Amino acid sequence: MIMRTEDVLRYRAETPGCADVVHFNNAGSALPPEPVVDTVVAYLRDEARRGGYELADAEADRVEAVYGSVARLLNAQPDDIALTDNATRSWQAVFYAMRFEPGDRILTCRSEYASNAIAYLQVARHTGAVVEVVDDDETGQVDVADLRHRLDERVKLISITHVPTQGGLVNPAEEIGEVAAEADVPFLLDACQSAGQLDLDVRRLRCDALSATGRKYLRGPRGTGFLYVSPRLRDRLEPAMLDLHSATWTAPGEYEVEKTARKFEVWERNFGLVLGLGAAVDYALEVGLPAIEGRVTALAATLREQLRALDGVTVHDQGKRQCGIVTFSTDRLPAADVKDRLALAGINTSVSRRTSAQYDFTGRDLPDLVRASVHYYNTEDEVRQLTGELTRLLS
């Protein structure tokens, strides 16, 4: 689906930050549109006037509607959704609710993110479970045939990052979901970088749980995240931590755990940010995820093509299917210097480091990489600004 030029101009006009910076750090934290900012600020002002508990009670219906918005984004049901304060908290809520024993196997990918990998290693250290990294295929994505070959009765979890923080690829989550479903192995999908830039459907993905953040491609406020957990999985799990929101103290010696995905929430939250997340999801749904995915993918392809034409620049992206994250290095300046010098020209990028993805960086012997992540409100002129400034820096 093609996004019209007039639509892009409107989205830019509704994004105050577009007037101040060229923002290619959307995989870090995207620029929010005005409706998101206005929602959060208005709530905080009302809270200051009316009181925190009182306003939360008055706005309960609006807060409840956020569950429906996230459910529509994922083609899920509201009872399948938990609202959290970030993607890591969402992911951890499911992972640390699982029980592993010596010899149990956790299968993950070479492009896995540091926070997830550290959690695997911690659980393996304490339980005797084993972490195994599934091979990549010739394109750099998860090798589904190798995944299938590794499956046996000791595999207790398949946990994959959909879009890695580096490398530009989109792992074949639907194929992985099919393999997991056939083997009846829980499938945990980290959609931190894919939510908001790709059209996600948990029925197609066949994942048992999916974690995401609000601040990245969804253009929501920082301090927000959400979690999808299928009834099949959540009925088998009790969260590692409970409070009076995720469970009810039914008698002095008894408690009852919440039945919906809200068992993975806690009582205290920033309701202004929750409503801001809802506004961001509604905005993305109005724009249309197929249109967003099409424009982001095309802009990133244009950027890769222009970068490859530059002397001294190497693009390190891989995968059969690629997304809006573009990573590259130069033979004259380290990534951190490139980022800092681009920032002086009003161009935001970020740096992907080995410590964020050890399996991938070590396996491919990569240096630190400059990461330029595009969004649908970016323009072709901004892409040319980036490559033009790089040409100047490297000359």
C-alpha positions in Angstrom: 0.0 0.0 0.0 1.4 3.4 -1.0 1.2 6.4 1.3 0.4 9.6 -0.6 2.7 12.6 -0.4 -0.1 14.8 0.9 -0.7 12.3 3.8 3.0 12.4 4.7 2.9 16.2 4.8 -0.1 16.1 7.1 1.6 13.6 9.4 4.7 15.8 9.5 2.6 18.9 10.3 1.1 16.9 13.2 4.6 16.0 14.5 6.2 19.1 16.1 9.7 17.5 16.1 9.8 17.4 12.3 10.4 21.2 12.3 13.5 20.9 14.5 15.4 17.7 13.6 15.9 15.1 11.0 14.9 12.1 13.1 16.4 8.8 12.1 16.4 7.3 15.6 12.9 5.8 15.5 14.1 2.4 16.6 15.2 4.2 19.8 12.3 6.6 20.4 10.2 8.0 17.6 8.8 11.5 17.5 5.3 11.5 18.9 2.4 13.2 17.1 0.5 16.1 18.7 -2.5 13.9 19.8 -0.2 11.8 21.9 1.5 14.8 23.5 -1.8 16.6 24.1 -3.4 13.5 25.7 -0.6 13.1 28.2 -0.2 16.7 29.1 -4.0 17.3 29.4 -4.2 14.3 31.8 -1.4 15.5 34.0 -2.9 19.0 34.2 -6.3 17.5 35.2 -4.6 15.2 37.7 -3.0 18.2 39.3 -6.3 19.9 39.7 -8.5 17.0 40.7 -6.3 14.4 42.4 -4.7 11.2 41.2 -7.2 8.7 42.4 -10.2 10.8 41.6 -9.2 11.4 38.0 -8.3 7.8 37.5 -11.8 6.8 38.6 -13.4 9.4 36.3 -11.3 8.3 33.3 -11.7 4.5 33.9 -13.6 4.0 30.6 -10.9 5.7 28.6 -8.2 3.6 30.2 -10.3 0.5 29.5 -10.5 1.5 25.9 -6.7 1.3 25.5 -7.0 -2.5 25.9 -9.3 -2.6 23.0 -7.0 -0.4 20.9 -4.0 -2.6 21.5 -6.1 -5.7 20.8 -7.2 -4.3 17.4 -3.6 -3.5 16.6 -2.7 -7.2 17.1 -6.0 -8.9 16.1 -6.4 -10.2 19.6 -9.0 -9.9 22.4 -8.9 -7.2 25.1 -8.6 -10.0 27.8 -5.3 -11.1 26.0 -3.7 -7.7 26.7 -1.7 -6.4 29.6 -0.4 -2.9 29.9 3.0 -2.3 31.3 5.7 0.4 31.6 8.1 -1.0 29.0 8.8 -3.8 26.6 11.4 -5.5 28.8 8.9 -5.6 31.7 6.3 -7.2 29.4 8.8 -9.8 28.1 10.1 -10.6 31.6 6.6 -11.0 33.0 6.1 -14.1 30.8 9.6 -15.4 30.7 10.1 -15.4 34.5 6.7 -17.0 35.0 7.9 -20.1 33.2 9.5 -23.0 35.1 12.6 -24.6 33.9 14.4 -27.7 35.1 17.9 -29.2 34.5 18.3 -30.2 30.9 15.3 -28.1 29.6 16.2 -26.3 26.4 15.5 -22.7 25.4 15.9 -22.0 21.7 16.7 -18.5 20.6 18.2 -16.6 17.6 21.6 -15.2 16.7 20.2 -11.7 16.4 18.8 -11.9 20.0 18.8 -8.7 22.1 21.0 -8.4 25.2 18.2 -8.1 27.8 16.6 -11.3 26.7 19.9 -13.2 26.4 20.9 -12.1 29.9 17.6 -13.4 31.2 18.2 -16.8 29.5 21.7 -17.0 30.9 20.5 -16.1 34.4 17.7 -18.8 34.4 20.1 -21.3 32.9 22.6 -20.6 35.7 20.0 -21.1 38.4 18.0 -24.0 37.0 20.4 -26.0 34.8 18.4 -25.3 31.7 20.3 -24.9 28.4 20.3 -22.0 26.0 20.7 -22.9 22.4 21.2 -20.5 19.5 19.4 -21.5 16.3 21.5 -21.1 13.1 20.9 -18.4 10.6 20.1 -19.3 7.0 22.1 -17.9 4.0 20.2 -14.6 4.2 20.9 -14.0 7.9 17.5 -14.7 9.3 16.5 -17.6 11.6 17.0 -20.9 9.8 13.6 -22.5 10.2 14.8 -25.9 9.1 17.5 -25.8 11.8 14.9 -24.8 14.3 12.7 -27.7 13.3 15.6 -30.1 13.5 16.4 -29.1 17.1 13.0 -29.8 18.5 12.5 -32.6 21.0 10.6 -33.2 24.2 13.3 -31.2 26.2 12.6 -27.9 24.3 10.4 -25.8 26.7 10.5 -22.5 24.9 11.1 -20.9 21.5 12.0 -17.2 22.1 12.8 -15.0 19.1 13.3 -11.3 18.5 11.1 -10.4 15.5 13.1 -7.3 14.4 16.5 -7.2 16.0 17.9 -3.9 17.3 20.6 -4.2 14.6 21.0 -5.6 11.1 17.7 -4.5 9.4 16.2 -8.0 9.1 12.7 -9.3 9.9 12.9 -12.8 11.3 10.3 -15.2 9.8 8.0 -15.2 12.8 5.0 -16.7 11.0 7.0 -19.8 10.0 8.5 -20.0 13.4 5.0 -19.8 14.9 3.9 -22.7 12.7 6.8 -24.9 13.8 6.1 -24.0 17.5 2.4 -24.8 17.2 3.1 -28.2 15.5 5.5 -29.1 18.3 3.2 -27.7 21.1 6.1 -25.6 22.4 5.4 -22.0 23.7 6.5 -19.3 21.4 7.5 -15.9 22.9 8.0 -13.1 20.3 9.8 -9.9 21.1 8.0 -7.4 18.9 9.7 -4.3 20.5 11.0 -3.0 17.2 8.2 -4.4 14.9 5.1 -3.0 16.7 4.2 0.1 14.8 6.3 -0.5 11.7 4.9 -3.9 10.6 1.4 -5.1 10.4 1.2 -7.6 13.2 -1.5 -10.3 13.6 -1.1 -12.8 16.5 -3.3 -15.2 14.7 -1.0 -15.3 11.7 2.1 -15.2 13.9 0.7 -18.0 16.1 2.8 -16.8 19.0 1.8 -17.6 22.6 3.0 -14.2 23.9 4.2 -11.0 22.3 5.9 -8.1 24.0 6.2 -4.5 22.8 6.9 -0.9 23.7 5.1 2.3 23.1 8.1 4.6 22.5 9.6 3.2 19.3 7.7 2.8 16.1 4.3 3.2 17.7 5.3 6.8 18.5 3.9 6.7 22.0 5.3 8.1 25.3 8.3 6.6 27.0 7.4 4.4 30.1 4.7 2.5 28.2 4.5 -1.1 26.9 2.1 -3.9 26.4 2.0 -7.7 26.4 -0.2 -10.2 24.5 -0.6 -13.6 26.1 -2.9 -16.2 24.6 -5.4 -18.0 26.9 -3.5 -21.3 26.1 -0.3 -20.0 27.7 -1.6 -17.8 30.5 -3.8 -20.6 31.9 -0.6 -22.5 32.5 1.4 -19.7 34.1 1.4 -17.9 37.5 3.4 -14.7 37.4 6.7 -14.6 39.4 5.3 -11.6 41.3 1.8 -10.7 42.3 0.0 -7.8 43.9 -3.6 -6.8 44.8 -4.2 -6.0 41.1 -2.9 -9.2 39.5 -4.5 -11.3 42.3 -7.2 -11.1 45.0 -6.6 -11.8 48.6 -9.7 -14.0 49.1 -9.1 -15.1 52.8 -6.3 -14.8 55.3 -4.5 -17.8 53.9 -5.8 -17.7 50.3 -5.5 -15.7 47.1 -6.9 -16.0 43.6 -4.9 -15.0 40.5 -6.5 -12.9 37.8 -7.7 -15.0 34.8 -7.0 -12.5 32.0 -3.6 -11.2 30.8 -3.9 -8.5 33.5 -2.4 -11.1 35.9 0.9 -9.8 34.5 0.2 -6.2 35.5 0.7 -4.3 38.7 -1.7 -1.9 40.4 0.3 1.4 40.2 0.7 3.0 36.8 0.9 6.4 35.1 -2.6 6.8 33.7 -1.6 9.8 31.6 1.0 7.6 29.8 -1.4 4.8 29.4 -3.8 7.1 27.6 -0.9 8.5 25.6 -0.2 4.9 24.5 -3.8 4.5 23.5 -3.7 7.7 21.5 -0.5 6.5 19.7 -2.1 3.1 18.9 -5.2 4.8 17.6 -3.1 7.2 15.5 -1.2 4.2 13.9 -4.5 2.4 13.2 -5.9 5.5 11.6 -2.8 5.9 9.4 -3.0 2.1 8.6 -0.3 -0.4 9.4 0.0 -1.7 5.8 0.6 1.8 4.6 3.1 2.4 7.3 5.0 -0.8 6.6 5.1 -0.1 2.9 6.5 3.4 3.3 9.0 2.5 6.0 10.3 -0.4 4.0 10.6 1.7 0.8 12.4 4.6 2.6 14.9 2.2 4.2 15.6 0.5 0.9 16.3 4.0 -0.6 18.7 4.8 2.2 20.5 1.5 1.9 21.0 2.1 -1.8 22.4 5.6 -1.3 24.7 4.5 1.5 26.1 1.6 -0.6 27.0 4.2 -3.2 29.2 6.1 -0.8 33.0 5.5 -0.7 34.1 4.1 2.6 30.6 3.1 3.8 29.6 -0.5 4.4 25.9 -1.5 5.0 25.6 -4.5 7.3 21.9 -5.3 7.0 20.8 -8.8 6.2 17.7 -11.0 5.9 15.4 -12.1 3.2 12.9 -9.4 4.4 14.2 -6.1 5.7 12.6 -3.3 7.7 13.2 0.3 8.6 16.4 -0.2 10.6 19.5 0.5 8.6 23.0 -0.2 10.1 26.3 0.8 8.6 29.9 1.5 9.4 32.6 3.7 7.8 36.3 3.0 7.3 37.3 6.5 8.5 35.3 7.2 11.6 34.0 5.1 14.5 30.2 4.8 14.8 30.0 7.0 17.9 31.9 9.9 16.1 29.6 9.6 13.1 26.6 9.8 15.3 27.9 12.8 17.2 28.9 14.7 14.0 25.5 14.0 12.4 23.8 15.3 15.5 25.7 18.6 15.2 24.0 18.9 11.7 20.6 18.3 13.3 20.4 14.6 12.2 19.5 12.1 14.9 20.9 8.5 14.6 22.1 6.0 17.2 24.8 3.4 17.7 24.4 -0.4 17.9 27.1 -1.9 20.0 28.4 -5.5 20.5 27.1 -5.6 24.1 23.5 -5.2 22.7 23.7 -8.3 20.5 26.8 -10.5 21.3 25.7 -13.6 19.3 25.4 -11.5 16.1 28.3 -9.0 16.5 30.7 -11.8 17.6 29.6 -14.2 14.9 29.9 -11.6 12.1 32.9 -9.8 13.8 31.2 -6.5 13.5 32.4 -3.1 14.7 30.0 -0.8 16.5 27.4 0.3 13.9 25.6 3.5 13.1 21.9 2.9 13.2 19.6 5.1 11.1 16.0 4.0 11.5 13.4 5.6 9.3 9.7 6.2 9.8 6.8 7.1 7.6 7.1 10.8 8.5 10.6 10.9 7.2 11.1 12.1 3.6 13.4 11.3 0.6 14.9 14.8 1.1 15.9 13.9 4.6 17.5 10.7 3.4 19.5 12.8 1.0 20.5 15.1 3.8 21.8 12.2 5.8 23.9 10.8 2.9 25.0 14.2 1.9 26.3 15.0 5.4 28.0 11.6 5.5 29.8 12.4 2.2 31.0 15.7 3.7 32.2 14.0 6.9 34.1 11.3 5.0 35.7 13.6 2.4 
